[in-house]
Amino acid sequence: IVGDPTLLYDQNKFRMWYTAADGRANADGSGNGGIAYAESTDGILWNVWREDSSPTGVIDLVLRPSSAGWDGPGVETASVMRTPSGEYRMYYTGNSPPEGSSHYAIGLATSKDGISWKKYGAGPIFEPENEWELPTCTNRNDKRSCSNGGVLEPSVLYDQKEKLYKMWYAAVGAKDGITTFRIGYATSPDGITWKRLPEPVLDRGKDGTWSDTLVSHTHVIQDAQFGYHLFYFGVKLTEYCDDCPLQPGRIGHAYSVDGKKWQLDSKNPILSPRQNKWDGWTIGGPSAVIKNNELMLWYFGNKKKDSINESGIGLVKATCL
């Protein structure tokens, strides 16, 4: 299982960190998952990183859940960036115990080389706070009584001009009586202590549109001239699947001058599943890089509605105007 890529063009090569199942997992795909690493000179052919002692065919992980830690049930969907000092930072999604509570938060790990990572602190650096980010619980003191909720799927960059870390993230919770995924925004002078906006910056689409059920898993990049581009995952209500491990979805695009107010692309969705292809059921998890006046967008795709094992990472390209 591979998905949720985060990309950098760094040291004259493409570097990708992605969600993966441990190569030593059970035949049914269960077992500890985490973040794996690969690199490429062209963004198409990839060399998967492995420990020197690992057998062929095994995907080793560069970041794993801490068995006794806050992220014990699993880590996934990371955003990797470099600080002005050159340090690598990985902001990642962690699922807090007890397992089954589906209470998500965002953690931080740091690295000198992008391969050997050290988790920051004993807990997450960003937790749900606003009502639309919080799990729905019958008893707030018992996480086992809570349904799906929390903050997850971060996209982080450093704004050199404003000297601020900026994070866009998904949150699942109730707003106006509707529980769904929405996208929020927060800033930080140090990338650790965050100040967030009280309301989502991107909500589900209008009824009848391609994203009227939820919007999630965003990736934001700075425009070469001015402003920001946001790529995100959306799901349509009439296509929602109650019993599916992955929802059928598409990728959309929006533009913003300040990172807060977003103008939706009139051509949305910009990328959709292809029937009878490896990405025929759903696509999402976008991660973009602009290089040599070309936008390169990697994404997660899945072939079947009833299995997440039929998954992979694809690439599309577009010329920048």
C-alpha positions, 0 to 999 in steps of 0.5 A: 500500500502506497499513497499520500505523497509529499514531494520536494525538489532538493539536492538536484533530485526529487525526494518523496515521503509517502504513506506505506504499509510495512513490508513485513505486514500481514498478507491482508495488508494489516500491520504497522504503517508509517512513512516511507521514502524514495528518490528520483532524478526525473520524478517518474522512476523511483529508488525506494529507500531500504535499510541495508539489511532488508530483503528485496521487496520490503518497504522500510519506514523512516517514521513509525508509530510510537508503540507507547506514544500518542500516535501509537495507532498509526502515522500517515499523510505527512508534509515535509519541508525545509526550514531557513536553517536547512533542517528537514521538518515532517508534519504528520498525521497521528491517530491518538489512542485508544485505537478505534477512537479516530481522534487525529492530531498533527505531530512533528519530526525533524531530520538533518538528512530527510531519512533519520527522523526524531519526533519532537516532544512527547505529544502532538504540536497541533490538536483540535480546538475549534468546534468544527475540528472536534470529535463528536463524543457522548462522553468528553472524558472517554475517547472511546465514546468519540466518533471520527474527528480531529485535525490531520493531513497538514500542508506546511510551508515557510514564508520567507517574506513574512517570516512565518510558518503557514499550515493548511490542514484538514479537520473533521467535526461538526459545524452548523449541524453537519459533520464533515471534513473541512480545511483550516489555516494556521500560522506560527513564528517557530513552526511549533506554537500555532495560531489558527483561524476560528473558521474553515478557509475552504468548506464543502462545495454547494449542494450538487457540486463535485465536492458537496460532501467533504473537502480534505487532504490539501497541498499548498504551494506559493505561486512563482509571482504572487499568492498561493495555489491549493490542491485538494480532495473532494467527494460528491454526496451522490457518490458517497460509499458507506461501506468502502475503505476509500471514498470515490473522489477527485482533485480540485484547485483554488488560488488565493492572494493571502492563503485565507480567501480562496477562488475556486478554479472554474475547471474543477475538478481538475483531475478525475479517476479514469475508468478501467485504469489503476486509478479508476475508483478514486484519486486524491492526496495531491502534492505539487512542485513547480520546476522549469515552468512546469507544474508536476502533480503527484497523486494517490490513486486506487483501482477498486472500491472494496480494497485499499491494496490496489493503490499507487502514486501517479503523476500529471504535468502542466505548463505554467502560464 
